[in-house]
Amino acid sequence: VQPVEAGGGLVQAGDTVSLSCSASGRTFNNYSFVWFRQAPGRERELVATITIGGTTNYAVTVKGRFTISRHKAENSMYLQMNSLKRENTAVYYCGAHRFLNTYWGQGTQVTVSS
């Protein structure tokens, strides 16, 4: 499966952005998902996860502001990011995980200006 992210861009601090992760030709229903991000000069870090059953988990730095969700009928997964901060500037990557394999998208840039 090849995830494809969309929805990034240049936004203002305090704005809301929703990222999507989708794939064609293959159902997402048997995969759990993760969102990672990588800021310039920093290592890739976990943002949020969602299991096949819908259980979610978040990094402490985004908990309460970000929401991960999945819509099986749409074969897509989303990350809604509220109250964005400059330090949320990064390339956001979607990963689809099943058994021992994780399939990564190409990433989408989110730039938050003050």
Long-range contacts (C-beta under 8 A, 24 or more apart in sequence): 1-26, 1-28, 1-31, 1-96, 1-103, 2-103, 2-105, 3-94, 3-95, 3-96, 3-103, 3-104, 3-105, 4-94, 4-105, 4-106, 5-92, 5-93, 5-94, 5-105, 5-106, 5-107, 5-108, 6-108, 7-108, 8-91, 8-92, 8-108, 8-109, 8-110, 8-111, 9-109, 9-110, 9-111, 10-111, 10-113, 11-84, 11-110, 11-111, 11-112, 11-113, 12-84, 12-112, 12-113, 12-114, 13-84, 13-85, 13-86, 13-112, 13-113, 13-114, 14-83, 14-84, 15-84, 15-112, 16-80, 16-81, 16-82, 16-83, 16-84, 17-80, 17-81, 17-84, 17-110, 18-78, 18-79, 18-80, 18-81, 19-78, 19-79, 19-80, 19-81, 19-92, 19-94, 19-108, 19-110, 20-76, 20-77, 20-78, 21-76, 21-77, 21-78, 21-79, 21-94, 21-96, 21-105, 22-74, 22-75, 22-76, 22-77, 23-75, 23-96, 27-75, 28-70, 28-72, 28-75, 28-76, 28-77, 28-96, 29-72, 29-75, 30-98, 31-96, 31-97, 31-98, 32-96, 32-97, 32-98, 33-68, 33-70, 33-77, 33-94, 33-95, 33-96, 33-97, 34-94, 34-95, 34-97, 34-102, 35-68, 35-79, 35-92, 35-93, 35-94, 35-95, 36-92, 36-93, 36-95, 37-88, 37-90, 37-91, 37-92, 37-93, 37-110, 38-90, 38-91, 38-93, 38-107, 39-87, 39-89, 39-90, 40-89, 42-90, 44-93, 47-79, 47-92, 48-79, 50-77, 62-88, 81-110, 84-110, 84-112, 85-112, 86-112, 86-113, 86-114, 87-112, 88-112
